[in-house]
Amino acid sequence: MTLSGKAATWDALGAADPLWAVLSTEDGRDGGWDEAEFFATGVRDVAWLRALVERAGGSFGGWALDFGCGVGRLTRALAEHAERVVGVDVAASMIARARASNTLPGRVEFVPNLARDLPFEDGSFDVVVSLMVLQHLPPPMTLRYLLEFARVLRPGGVLAVQLPSEPAAAEPLPVAACRATIEVVSAPATLPAGDVGWVRLRVRNASELEWPPGRLLKLGNHWLSGGEQVIRDDGRHDLPHAVPPGTTVDADLRICAPRQPGRYLLEFDLVQEFVAWWADNGNPAQRHPILVTPNASTEPASASGVSRQAARPVGDSVIEIHPVHRDLVCALLEHAGCSILRVEPDGLTGPGWLSYTYVATAA
């Protein structure tokens, strides 16, 4: 996807559900975030980041840049530690929301940027911060921005940036354990195009082996039309606890209808992330017919050309994750004249990923 395409996607997400788009917790979906609690997470994350930088021998203060600022979750918190903070983001809707709630306009500024080059002079900042942002960009864009971060750092300035390195694939379950029955307890018969709905499912461990926790086991769904799979990844529901043989688990699965009206089949299956869908191991999936109807509530297109209704994410598939290996990140920053002070495992990308926060200083 191009940078303009990324900007359109995030502009639409920012218009539809900005706090969840920035911090994608299950409870925060569809306006579920309490705004005070949301910004409190930024205070905690910046305090953790400052402590990490100082343990690595760096200093935290002066002029700070928050790359991928969104609505200002970290930017606001950075203002408690720096003289001046600039937040930059590709999404016009995010920048507008951040500016509207900016309580420190003399010290905090929000700047839109749709270019691969940052709109700042060399050596403009003492601190450059980016958490849970670069992971959503294709690796060539990420590498370009890492070079830009090094360029805008002053000598002795500190970079603190987070990236997933690679999937942390769970140990595959034995094929004999991949046996389940899935019962549709309740599901909508119709759903407007692009709208979100809920399905109640009952999953039974039909194998003779326990499904252990910590193996990235999830319940998910696909959308089929005319015998073809048209959406592979939609909803996900974690199975975080052990499920002994013969026992059942009830799950509420969030689904989002395709944007094209028509008759579809919802296909429900279990998946071990980064390993296999269980249908690939010979376990039959469950299907449920659903009619996707035209959506009369579709709002006019925004300035980005993407309607708010159409922007509602299909599960989490809109928010892609792109890893860049730890060795490449370190080599690139060193090539750009930075010294790596610390590489800290952080878990910020979520289960299933090896993620690190890199602390580096400019020569």
C-alpha positions in Angstrom: 0.0 0.0 0.0 1.2 3.5 -0.8 1.7 6.2 1.8 -1.4 8.0 0.4 -3.3 4.8 0.8 -2.1 4.4 4.4 -3.1 8.0 5.0 -6.6 7.4 3.7 -7.1 4.3 5.8 -6.0 5.9 9.0 -7.9 9.1 8.2 -11.0 7.0 7.9 -10.2 5.0 11.1 -9.6 8.3 12.9 -13.0 9.6 11.8 -14.8 6.4 12.7 -13.2 5.2 16.0 -10.1 7.2 16.7 -9.2 6.0 20.3 -9.6 2.3 19.4 -7.6 2.8 16.2 -4.7 4.2 18.3 -5.0 1.6 21.1 -6.9 -1.4 19.9 -8.3 -3.1 23.0 -11.4 -5.3 22.8 -13.3 -3.1 25.3 -12.3 0.0 23.5 -14.1 -0.9 20.2 -16.9 1.3 18.8 -16.3 4.2 21.2 -15.8 2.1 24.3 -12.7 3.9 25.5 -13.1 6.3 28.4 -11.1 9.4 27.3 -9.4 10.0 30.6 -8.4 6.3 30.9 -7.1 6.4 27.3 -4.8 9.4 27.9 -3.7 7.9 31.3 -2.2 5.1 29.3 0.0 7.6 27.5 1.2 9.0 30.9 2.2 5.4 32.0 3.9 4.6 28.7 5.9 7.8 28.6 7.0 7.3 32.2 8.1 3.7 31.3 9.9 5.1 28.2 11.8 7.8 30.2 12.9 5.3 32.7 14.1 3.0 29.9 16.1 5.8 28.2 17.7 6.8 31.5 18.7 3.3 32.4 20.3 3.1 29.0 22.4 6.2 29.8 20.3 8.7 27.7 18.6 11.9 28.7 14.9 12.8 28.2 14.0 16.4 27.6 14.4 19.4 25.4 12.5 19.4 22.1 10.6 16.1 21.4 9.0 14.6 18.3 6.1 12.1 18.6 6.0 10.2 15.3 2.6 8.8 14.5 1.0 10.9 17.2 -2.7 10.0 16.5 -4.9 12.0 18.8 -2.0 12.9 21.0 -1.9 10.0 23.5 1.8 10.2 24.0 2.3 13.8 22.9 0.3 15.2 25.8 2.3 13.0 28.3 5.7 14.0 26.6 4.9 17.7 27.4 5.4 16.9 31.1 9.0 15.9 30.3 10.1 18.2 27.5 10.2 21.9 26.8 8.3 21.6 23.5 6.6 18.6 21.7 5.6 18.2 18.1 3.3 15.4 17.1 3.2 14.3 13.5 0.7 12.0 11.7 -0.6 11.1 8.3 -4.3 11.1 9.3 -6.0 14.5 9.0 -8.8 13.3 11.2 -6.4 12.4 14.0 -4.6 15.7 13.7 -7.9 17.6 13.9 -8.9 15.7 17.0 -5.5 16.2 18.7 -5.6 20.0 17.9 -9.1 20.3 19.2 -8.2 18.9 22.6 -4.7 20.5 22.9 -4.5 22.2 26.3 -0.9 23.4 25.8 -0.9 25.2 22.4 2.2 27.2 23.3 4.3 24.1 23.9 2.5 21.3 22.0 2.0 21.4 18.2 0.4 18.9 15.8 1.6 18.7 12.2 0.2 16.6 9.4 2.7 14.9 7.1 2.0 12.9 3.9 5.6 12.7 2.7 8.4 10.1 3.3 10.6 13.0 4.4 9.8 14.7 7.7 9.1 18.4 7.5 11.9 19.4 9.9 15.5 20.6 9.6 18.4 18.4 10.4 19.1 18.2 14.1 15.7 19.7 15.2 15.0 17.4 18.2 16.5 16.2 21.4 14.2 13.2 21.6 12.3 11.2 18.9 9.6 8.8 20.1 7.5 6.3 18.2 5.5 3.5 19.8 3.1 1.1 18.1 3.3 3.1 14.8 6.0 1.8 12.5 4.6 -1.7 12.9 1.7 -0.7 10.7 3.9 0.5 7.8 5.4 -1.7 5.0 9.1 -2.3 5.8 10.5 0.0 3.0 8.6 3.0 4.6 9.7 2.0 8.1 13.4 1.9 7.0 13.0 5.3 5.3 11.5 6.9 8.5 14.2 5.4 10.7 16.7 7.3 8.6 14.6 10.4 8.9 14.6 10.0 12.7 18.4 9.9 12.7 18.5 13.0 10.5 16.3 15.2 12.7 18.1 14.2 15.9 20.6 16.6 17.4 24.0 15.3 18.3 23.6 13.5 21.6 19.8 13.3 21.1 17.9 10.1 21.9 15.7 7.9 19.7 13.2 5.6 21.4 11.3 3.5 18.8 9.3 0.3 19.0 9.0 -2.4 16.3 8.1 -6.1 16.1 11.0 -8.2 14.9 9.3 -11.4 13.9 6.4 -13.7 14.8 6.8 -15.6 18.0 5.1 -18.7 16.6 3.7 -21.0 19.2 4.6 -24.7 19.4 2.2 -26.3 16.9 -0.5 -28.5 18.5 -0.6 -32.1 17.5 -3.0 -32.7 14.6 -4.9 -35.1 16.8 -5.8 -32.1 19.1 -7.3 -30.1 16.3 -10.7 -31.6 16.5 -13.7 -29.4 17.5 -17.4 -29.0 17.0 -18.7 -25.4 16.6 -22.3 -24.7 17.2 -24.0 -21.4 16.2 -26.0 -20.4 19.2 -27.2 -17.1 17.8 -26.4 -15.1 14.7 -28.0 -12.4 12.6 -29.8 -13.5 9.4 -29.1 -10.1 7.8 -26.6 -7.4 8.3 -26.2 -4.0 6.5 -23.1 -3.8 4.3 -20.1 -2.7 6.3 -21.9 -2.9 9.6 -20.7 -4.8 12.7 -22.6 -7.6 14.3 -22.2 -10.3 16.9 -22.4 -14.1 16.8 -22.6 -16.4 19.8 -20.8 -19.7 19.3 -20.3 -22.8 21.4 -17.0 -24.6 20.8 -16.4 -28.2 22.1 -13.1 -29.8 22.3 -13.8 -33.0 20.4 -10.3 -34.4 20.7 -8.8 -36.6 23.4 -6.1 -34.0 24.2 -6.3 -30.7 26.2 -6.1 -27.4 24.3 -3.4 -25.7 26.5 -3.2 -22.0 27.1 -0.5 -19.8 25.6 -0.6 -21.5 22.1 -2.4 -18.5 20.3 -5.6 -20.5 19.9 -8.4 -18.4 18.5 -11.9 -18.7 17.1 -12.3 -16.8 13.8 -14.4 -16.5 10.7 -14.2 -16.0 6.9 -16.8 -14.7 4.5 -17.7 -16.9 1.4 -19.7 -16.0 -1.7 -20.4 -18.2 -4.6 -18.2 -20.9 -3.1 -15.2 -18.6 -3.0 -13.6 -17.1 0.1 -13.9 -13.3 -0.3 -12.7 -12.2 3.2 -10.2 -14.5 4.9 -9.6 -12.7 8.2 -12.5 -11.0 10.0 -13.3 -11.6 13.7 -11.1 -13.2 16.3 -11.8 -14.5 19.8 -9.0 -15.7 22.0 -9.1 -19.0 23.8 -6.7 -18.0 26.6 -7.5 -20.8 29.0 -7.0 -24.5 29.0 -9.9 -26.5 27.4 -10.0 -30.1 28.5 -11.3 -32.8 26.2 -15.1 -32.9 26.0 -15.6 -29.4 27.5 -17.2 -26.4 25.8 -16.5 -22.7 25.6 -19.0 -20.1 24.7 -17.7 -17.1 22.7 -19.1 -13.9 21.3 -17.4 -13.2 18.0 -17.5 -9.7 16.5 -18.0 -9.8 12.7 -18.1 -7.0 10.1 -20.1 -7.4 6.9 -18.5 -7.0 3.5 -19.2 -3.7 1.8 -20.8 -5.4 -1.2 -24.4 -6.5 -0.6 -25.3 -10.1 -1.4 -25.8 -13.6 0.0 -22.9 -14.9 1.9 -21.8 -17.8 4.1 -20.1 -17.1 7.4 -17.5 -19.8 7.9 -16.4 -20.4 11.5 -13.1 -22.2 12.3 -10.4 -22.4 15.0 -6.9 -21.2 14.2 -3.5 -21.5 15.8 -2.0 -18.2 14.8 1.1 -18.5 12.5 0.5 -22.2 12.3 -2.8 -23.3 10.7 -6.5 -23.1 10.5 -8.0 -26.3 11.8 -9.9 -26.9 8.5 -6.4 -27.4 7.0 -6.0 -30.2 9.5 -9.2 -32.0 8.4 -11.6 -30.6 11.0 -14.8 -29.4 9.4 -15.7 -25.7 9.7 -19.2 -24.5 10.6 -21.1 -22.3 8.2 -24.1 -19.9 8.6 -25.9 -18.1 5.8 -26.3 -14.4 6.0 -27.8 -11.7 3.7 -25.8 -8.5 3.5 -28.2 -5.7 2.6 -27.5 -2.3 1.2 -26.6 0.2 3.9 -28.8 3.3 3.7 -26.8 5.0 6.5 -23.6 5.3 4.5 -22.2 8.8 5.1 -20.8 11.1 2.5 -17.2 10.6 1.6 -14.6 12.5 3.7 -11.8 14.6 2.3 -9.8 11.5 1.9 -12.4 10.0 -0.3 -13.3 7.2 2.1 -16.7 7.1 3.7 -17.0 6.7 7.4 -19.2 3.7 7.1 -16.9 2.0 4.7 -14.0 2.7 7.0 -15.3 0.5 9.8 -12.6 -2.2 10.1 -13.2 -5.8 9.1 -12.0 -7.3 12.3 -8.4 -6.2 12.7 -7.4 -6.9 9.1 -7.3 -3.2 8.2 -4.7 -2.7 10.9 -1.8 -4.7 9.4 1.3 -5.7 11.3 4.7 -5.6 9.5 7.8 -6.8 11.3 11.4 -5.6 10.7 14.1 -7.9 12.1 16.0 -6.6 15.1 19.4 -7.1 13.3 18.3 -4.9 10.4 17.0 -2.1 12.6 20.2 -2.0 14.6 22.4 -2.1 11.4 20.4 0.7 9.8 20.5 3.0 12.8 24.3 2.4 13.1 24.7 3.1 9.4 22.8 6.4 10.0 25.4 7.4 12.6 23.5 6.4 15.8 24.8 4.3 18.6 22.5 1.6 20.0 22.2 2.0 23.8 19.6 -0.6 24.5 17.2 -3.1 22.9 14.4 -3.9 25.3 11.8 -6.6 24.8 8.4 -4.9 25.3 5.4 -7.0 24.2 3.7 -3.9 22.7 2.7 -5.6 19.5 0.8 -8.2 21.5 0.8 -12.0 21.8 2.5 -13.8 18.9 5.2 -11.2 18.2 8.7 -10.6 19.4 8.7 -6.8 19.8 11.5 -4.5 21.0 12.0 -0.9 21.9 15.2 0.5 20.6 17.1 3.3 22.4 19.8 5.0 20.3 21.7 8.2 20.4 22.9 10.4 17.6 26.6 11.0 17.2 
